[in-house]
Amino acid sequence: MQVVSVTITGILAYAWLGAHTLASLLVVAILYGFFSGALIGLPPIATASMTKDMSTYGARMGLIFAFMGLGSLIGTPVTGAIVEGSRNGNGYDGARIWSATTIVVGGAFMAGSRMLLAREKGNFLVRV
């Protein structure tokens, strides 16, 4: 569920580039808000389902949220540099592309980790 939600969130971030009317912007914003909730709400559940020894669950969650925080700290200045460095006036498009790409890459990493765990258990692409 998390991989699907994050992938849809990335696609909606790309769709934001084509939202030129208020109605289209509202549709993208509402759908983005719905699906992006998975970025915050589902990591604890996914981590629990992938953890064999629950005594390590707290440490894993700490690492996950530390990396999420690091991404948040790095993403904002990078986005600001993209907007500021735009010479042709479409810096916000560059920032949108950066945002969408990082979300999609993150979703790919999530899918990859899920597939590796499933392969390890012998049930590739099946619920683990």
N, C-alpha and C positions, 0 to 999 in steps of 0.2 A: 504494500500500500504506500509506503514511504517513497519508494523509487518512482512509482507512477505519479504521485502527487508532486514530487520535486521536478520530474520531467515536464509535467503539464505547467508548472510554475515557470520553468525556463522558456517553454514555448510561448506562454503568455507575455513574458518579458520581451521576447522578440516581437510579438504581436503589438506591443505598445508602440513600436516604431510606425505602424500603420494606422494608429488611432489619431485621426485628424478632426473628428467631430466630437461634440460633447457626449453624444449617445454611445459612440464606439469606445471612448475613453472610460465611460461609466461601466460598460460591459467588461472591459479588460480589468478595470480596478476591482470590481466585485468578484470576478472569477479569480483574479490573482490573490485577493485577500482570503478567499475560501481555501484555495489550494496551498498557499504559502504557510498556512497554519501548521502544515506537516513538518516544516523546517524546525519548528520549536516543539511541537507536541509529540511527534513520533520517535525521536531518537532514544528516549528511555525504553520504549517498548521494543524497538528493534534491537537495542543492545541487550536487553534481557533475553530475547529469543535467541541471540547468538552467543550468549555466555554459558559455558558448560559449568563452571564453578562459581556459584553466586557470591562467594566470599570476595571475588574480584570485581563484582558489579560496580561498587562505589568508585573504585579507582578508574575503571573504564569510563564511567560517566564523567568523572572529573576531567579525564583527558579529552573526551569528546567535546565537552563544553569549553575547555581551555582552547582547543583548536578553533572552535566556532567563534570564541571571543577574539582570538588572534586574527581570524579572517575579517571580523567586523572592524578591528582596529586598522588593518592594512587596507581594506576595501575603500573606506571613506577618503583617505588622502589620495589614493590612486584615482578614484573617480573624480575628485577635485582637480587633479593634475590633467586628466583627460579633458575635462570641461574647459579649464583655464588655457590649456595648450592648443585648443582648436583655433586654427587660423581662418577657416572658411565658415564659421558661424554655426556649425552643426555639432558642437561639442556634447550637447545633450544626447544626440544620437549615438555618439561614441560611448558615452556613459551607459546608455541603455544596452548597447551591444556588449560592453564589458560585464554588466550585471547579468544579462541573460547567459552569456558564455560561462561565467563562473558557476552559475546555478546548474547548467547542463553538465558541466564537467564534474561538479559535486555529485550529481545524480548518477553519472557514469561510475564514479568511484563507489558509490553505495551499491549499485547493481553488481559491480565486479566483486566486492567483498561478499555479497550475498551468494553469488554464483560459486565463488571459491569455497565457501563454507558448505554449500550444498554438494559440491563435487567431493569434498572431503568425506561427507557422510554417505556418499553413494547415491544421492537422489537429486541429480542436477536439475535445477529450475523447479524443483518441487518444494513445497513448504517444509522448512526445517524445524 
